[in-house]
Amino acid sequence: MPVSRAQSSDSRIIAHVDMDCFYVQVEQRKQPTLRGQPTAVVQYNSWKGGGLIAVSYEARMFGVKRSMRGSEAKEVCPEIQLVQVPVARGKADLSVYRNAGSEVVSILSRKGRCERASIDEVYLDLTESAETMLAELPPHRLESINEEALKSHVLGLDVQDGDNARESVRKWFLKSDADHRDKLLACGALIVSELRLQVLEETEFTCSAGIAHNKMLAKLASGMNKPAQQTVVPFLSVNKLLEPLPIKKMKQLGGKLGTSLQVDLGVNTVGDLLHFSEQKLQEHYGINTGTWLWNAARGISGDEVESRLLPKSHGSGKTFPGPRALKTSASVQKWLNELCEELSERLLSDLEQNKRIAHTLSLHLNDSESVKKFPSKSCPIRYGTAKIQEDAFNLFHAGLREYVGSRTIKTKGNLHHGWAITGLSISASKIVEIPSGTRSISKYFDNQVKTCTSEKQSIDLFTQYDADVSYSGNGSYLRFHSMCPQMKNCEEDTGNKHFMPIVNQDKDQNESKDESFIPKSIDEQHSSFSTVRQQQDGVTRDILSLSSSGAELNQKETKIDFLGEETEHGLKSKEQKWKPYKEKGTILRYFGSHGSCSLPKEDHDKILGDNKASSSSDSKVMVDSFFEVVEGKLPPKNLVPRTSTTLSGQDELRRTAWSYKSDEIDQITLNELPIEIQAEVRTWLRPHKRANTMKKGSSILDYFLPTRNS
Ligand code: DCP
């Protein structure tokens, strides 16, 4: 149901930019010989030449439509060029189009808040830029108006033919006594025309745009004059635009609500809707929807342009029409595996490029042969292809149980009666950015790693992390667990019990739970996340856990059985546990292992000298040494300040390992910590000057560990 939002101002300048026959343009850029030719992009399924999903404007002139199949298109336009969508994993691979969309977004976002609405659509809030332009160099003081802007369609302008139209538009731009809102719109139109030119220059793509005072009107306008044109909606022309509009063309009215307006109230156009009072509409559709409808009919909409350059979710799906419907668990699993592999790649690339993680995995299925709806299911996401595949398949079974009732379900390729999957899609949503704090900490230490790597070891040694992160009110808890390969054997058995609450999407039962999975910080591109419920100090917590790259790590994690059973895969032996205190000091361990990273075992032993010569485990040596440094057990001679000028070989090793100075650390990072912690970290990072006060339960540890009562 639409949500009514108060309109903050009727002077906002909002643009909606929509790429023209987008997939075709992407293909034409790849193959320039296709430019100017009737072209269409067809689906992977080649039956009857494949279904058309994008049609060039040249082909449209021949009557080619998106609803056609390739063979039909050939009939109406024999010279049409049909380009097949790229294929990967036996299905359409849209990454080339997605990436092309991102190129455009990066250009459009230069002038204002930018919301990526789909693969080829963007909303822009240009209010500030337009106001600045109006204040500093309003259109009527411009020496000339660019040609692209002069080609604008300004609704309500009375124009007859091409030349006059351009002259009328010029006058409209230059009108110095225009209404303030129109002046702002004129500025917005100029800005959009320049942006569109930049898009063309930098990407070779054309786009069309609508410029208005809100999103709803801008979106309606952008499609009015395509391709490669823009349409402006002055305030006084809103009614003229809306009144004749078929009701179903309005955003959010294409479905049941629009049908109800037609059937129940006899409303066929937006103009018809104007005859109903707000109260009447509220009586029919409730207070909120009633008000929304009343406003929409008058072009009033308070929807804000959200600041979002990246997609809200990632999804991968495939349809299996008619005889290709999936009827066995094995076939569903095969395709789920393909879809999950793609999803996993996209999640990792999002993590790598944008430092974002998703929280919810959802499975949607369609059985078009049945009237019964296949229930959508979701659960917290665990990163790593194998885990996503496993979880997705378990979601399928959870859905299937519900769908077919209590009958026994066989899972090994046996034919099932009573279901046929015609659509399968898996998605990852609730995507959040990882907070910057530890990003900058990591960046700092990454630099250290790179520095020391060139001297000592490969950076690859440090690409694996295992971290648990949970949020517990002000007692933020961050758990970083860094693993050099030689430390793997020291993995603690945390006793983590992974529970994957399967959420019935339709009921969204566990939605609120996900909030507790908000990570405080994580930064590692090859990492893998999972939500786990951990029993600690007698308290059960939901924790997002980050482990090294995906499937490979399954063997050292407790596996989840969706159907309630819990199985253990290669859990570490009890002897390999960390000491309890050390288990908790994971941020210290994180720093510690980075500090230690430059040191091969023998060097470590050298540094540790008598103190740790008899240690039994390489990794334990490193970690213990770090903790002993932190606890002030090691003599300060091991902590040589970076400023040392003449270094012996041993000193050189120490310098690389331990001499972090607070003034070399990104101040933003420190400033993000609570005041009392900042002071302590600074002291901590100058170990040679540090007083011997670090104890168990010190404030830095308190900060990074869960509070006892949380
Ligand atoms: N698309 C798709 N399947 C659909 C609709 C669209 O795969 N049923 C893809 C192909 C389109 C792209 O999304 O190129 C953008 O969709 P649009 O609806 O914006 O259509 P176009 O950009 O192709 O054309 P137009 O210029 O009319 O916007």
Residues whose N, C-alpha, C, O or C-beta is under 5 A from the ligand:
A	BS01	DCP	M19 D20 C21 F22 Y23 V24 I53 A54 V55 D120
